[in-house]
Amino acid sequence: MSADGVDGEPGTGTNFYSLMFGDTVFSVPTRYTNLLPKGLGAQGMVCAAYDTATQQNVAIKKLSRPFQNVTHAKRAYREFKLMKLVNHKNVSH
């Protein structure tokens, strides 16, 4: 696991950093700390993190190639819409 500090986009005032878990790189805002890998599946990898802004534990999912084809894109969109529809605690509004 390695960490690499990366500046955010110009004008946003947001800083990002990157962590590598296996061959997956997570680039997240600095407000998320203590990233720990929790699972790896067909669609991607999930990490647990702590959000210092809301002071809550969160889950961050990185999809591997979500736009590889129409089917993958539809699956990713469907999962997000369903989680938002049921007010899942891990989907921010």
C-alpha positions in Angstrom: 0.0 0.0 0.0 1.4 3.4 -0.9 0.2 6.9 -0.5 0.7 9.7 -2.9 -0.4 13.3 -2.3 -2.1 14.9 -5.4 -3.6 18.4 -5.6 -7.3 18.7 -6.5 -8.5 20.5 -9.6 -7.5 24.2 -9.9 -9.9 26.6 -8.2 -11.6 23.9 -6.2 -9.5 24.3 -3.1 -9.8 20.6 -2.5 -6.8 18.3 -1.9 -6.8 14.7 -2.8 -4.5 11.8 -2.0 -4.1 8.4 -3.5 -3.8 4.9 -2.0 -3.1 1.7 -3.8 -4.7 -1.6 -2.7 -3.4 -4.4 -4.9 -3.7 -3.0 -8.4 -6.5 -0.6 -7.6 -5.8 3.1 -6.9 -8.2 5.1 -4.8 -7.9 8.9 -5.2 -10.0 10.6 -2.6 -10.4 14.0 -1.0 -8.3 14.5 2.2 -11.5 14.6 4.3 -11.6 10.8 4.0 -9.1 9.1 6.3 -8.2 5.5 7.4 -9.1 3.8 4.1 -9.2 0.1 4.5 -10.1 -2.4 1.8 -13.3 -4.4 2.6 -14.1 -6.3 -0.5 -13.4 -7.0 -4.1 -16.0 -8.2 -6.6 -16.8 -8.4 -10.2 -17.7 -4.7 -10.4 -14.9 -3.3 -8.4 -13.5 -2.7 -4.9 -15.0 -1.3 -1.7 -13.1 0.5 1.0 -14.2 1.7 4.4 -13.2 5.2 5.4 -13.8 7.9 8.0 -15.3 11.2 6.8 -13.8 13.9 8.9 -16.4 16.5 7.7 -19.4 14.5 8.9 -17.5 12.5 11.5 -19.1 9.3 10.2 -17.8 6.0 8.8 -18.4 5.7 5.1 -18.0 3.1 2.3 -16.3 4.1 -0.9 -16.8 1.9 -4.0 -14.5 2.1 -7.0 -16.0 0.5 -10.1 -13.5 -1.1 -12.4 -14.4 -0.1 -16.0 -18.1 1.0 -15.4 -18.4 2.1 -19.0 -16.7 -0.9 -20.6 -20.0 -1.6 -22.3 -23.7 -0.7 -22.0 -24.4 -3.6 -19.6 -21.8 -2.5 -17.1 -23.0 1.1 -17.3 -26.6 0.0 -16.7 -25.6 -2.2 -13.7 -23.7 0.6 -12.1 -26.5 3.1 -12.6 -29.1 0.6 -11.4 -27.2 0.0 -8.2 -26.8 3.7 -7.5 -30.4 4.5 -8.2 -31.7 1.6 -6.0 -29.4 2.6 -3.1 -30.6 6.2 -3.3 -34.2 5.1 -3.6 -34.1 3.2 -0.4 -32.1 6.0 1.3 -29.1 3.8 1.9 -26.8 5.2 4.5 -23.8 4.9 2.3 -25.1 7.1 -0.5 -24.6 10.8 0.1 -27.1 13.3 -1.2 
